[in-house]
Amino acid sequence: MTYDVHIIGGGLAGTEAAWQLGKRGFKVRLSEMRGTGERSPAHQGDGLAELVCSNSLRSDDDTANAVGLLHYEMRALDSLIMRAADKARVPAGSALAVDRDVFSDTIEAELTALPNLTLTRERVDTLPDTGLTIVATGPLTAASLAEKIGAATGADSLAFFDAIAPIVYAETVNMDIAWRAARWDKGAEASIALGSDGKDYINCPMNKAQYLAFREELLSGEKTVFKEWEANTPYFDGCMPIEVMAERGEDTLRFGPMKPVGLDDPRTGRWPYAVVQLRQDNKLGTLFNMVGFQTKLKYAEQTRVFRMIPGLENAEFARLGGLHRNTFLNSPTLLDRQLRLKSSPHIRFAGQITGCEGYVESASVGMLAGIMTACELAGRDWAEPPRTTALGALLAHITGDAEADTYQPMNINFGLFPPIVTEKKIKKPARKLVYTERAKGDLAPWVAQITA
Ligand SMILES: Cc1cc2nc3c(=O)[nH]c(=O)nc-3n(C[C@H](O)[C@H](O)[C@H](O)COP(=O)(O)OP(=O)(O)OC[C@H]3O[C@@H](n4cnc5c(N)ncnc54)[C@H](O)[C@@H]3O)c2cc1C
């Protein structure tokens, strides 16, 4: 069969993209390497859309949870992943957990029932020179193709490991203790040109006792271990886990990522013993990145240990840190707003390889890539999802709003949404409800437009 679009990768993103195109009548070729005797080190079987680890698509609460809202939005667009998840659902409280075999079988059955879709079990080793293509080969893209993607995008733009530093919601930092300033009070000209006052960092000060106690907890805190096939993970300069750096000596951190020089604490007029600097991570200014604090500490330990940092005692984290094998692009620089490779616009990327993180996020980006491609094939204008929706917030983050130089995989979270400004601060959980209701209100007309 000749085809309108070639989708490479039959995981969460590729199958959703294939569904969105196939059900609209476009001819799709879906290439999946599993089934040829080859698998990534994380996949166990040959079924499409295999859940490689947990069987949970996380919270299904669309009133107070950002991923639950993403479920709602995907259901509104007849997502195959959500349809299969609803069919395969097993009891798990407010979480959407599934029987992974029923889930995968449902997806494969629905796709192979489409007369205009060809599922080919093959490993694709090159990026096609022509023809609309969606690359959805995931965090463990086969090496040969990854090499070609690296050659097409530039070696610095394709990562093979992530080094995820935690991100905090700016509004949860205690600014009675932390303060905003740049080192030596030198606001970079580039950021002043962007309208900043130059006080770009949030600085959290530590005295000696606090620093030593913090270092001790970094060293003794419980860590996750690398999977067997990740065990030889190389640490690149600047990507070393914070606890590994702490091991090197008592003062290594305060001469490195926690150095206090040039940072006068306004409460004392002096440099603290050590400082944790947080850097703005999105254009909205709602998220701040603990640059350099990538870690293998377990999630609960991270929350406990990082809340020891003065100013972060009540911090809430939009993302916690990690280090994994993970193939992903520097999407904010490489992709346009429609997920197309700027240098080869016939190629779209979708799923985790774009730098989103998680089953649901990967599927949602696959869904967007599928609908965008369908619009292109039909000669229709694409309309971006409103940024107040989970789909719009995630897409905007990936395709330009995230800081490119610290770009690391990101889950959907309310920090990616334009803040709601009211005279009186709305308290949680009412605040989350305001976000989800705004999103649902803005989603409906967009869905009507995009599916008309
Ligand atoms: C070990 C591990 C555990 C994870 N655990 C979770 C979790 O518990 N919860 C969560 O939400 N997220 C988890 N993730 C993150 C992520 O959301 C999932 O990996 C998700 O499956 C990504 O979806 P995707 O479609 O982008 O990639 P995938 O689902 O991996 O799909 C990519 C597909 O492309 C195929 N492929 C690769 N290269 C080629 C090629 N050259 N030619 C043809 N086919 C190819 C692969 O076989 C695969 O089927 C985990 C990731 C990893 C690596």
The ligand as a Gaussian input file, in Angstrom:
#p B3LYP/6-31G(d) Opt

LIG

0 1
 C       12.441000       1.732000      32.038000
 C       11.365000       2.760000      31.905000
 C       10.320000       2.785000      32.805000
 C        9.293000       3.733000      32.664000
 N        8.280000       3.715000      33.554000
 C        7.258000       4.581000      33.417000
 C        6.144000       4.521000      34.310000
 O        6.083000       3.686000      35.202000
 N        5.164000       5.430000      34.145000
 C        5.183000       6.364000      33.158000
 O        4.227000       7.150000      33.040000
 N        6.230000       6.448000      32.303000
 C        7.274000       5.575000      32.403000
 N        8.333000       5.648000      31.547000
 C        8.443000       6.779000      30.646000
 C        7.669000       6.794000      29.316000
 O        6.500000       7.449000      29.478000
 C        7.445000       5.517000      28.618000
 O        8.701000       5.046000      28.227000
 C        6.505000       5.617000      27.385000
 O        6.348000       4.314000      26.917000
 C        6.999000       6.527000      26.268000
 O        6.125000       6.443000      25.156000
 P        6.706000       6.538000      23.652000
 O        5.613000       6.205000      22.727000
 O        7.389000       7.830000      23.480000
 O        7.826000       5.412000      23.600000
 P        7.623000       3.804000      23.686000
 O        6.354000       3.465000      24.371000
 O        8.894000       3.264000      24.200000
 O        7.434000       3.397000      22.162000
 C        8.484000       3.481000      21.242000
 C        8.348000       2.306000      20.302000
 O        9.263000       2.484000      19.217000
 C        9.860000       1.231000      18.911000
 N       11.128000       1.531000      18.247000
 C       12.257000       2.064000      18.766000
 N       13.172000       2.250000      17.794000
 C       12.608000       1.828000      16.635000
 C       13.061000       1.779000      15.274000
 N       14.265000       2.215000      14.926000
 N       12.227000       1.283000      14.330000
 C       10.969000       0.835000      14.658000
 N       10.500000       0.862000      15.940000
 C       11.307000       1.373000      16.903000
 C        9.975000       0.545000      20.266000
 O       10.065000      -0.842000      20.131000
 C        8.698000       0.995000      20.959000
 O        7.639000       0.086000      20.766000
 C        9.357000       4.699000      31.635000
 C       10.415000       4.681000      30.741000
 C       11.408000       3.708000      30.868000
 C       12.534000       3.695000      29.859000

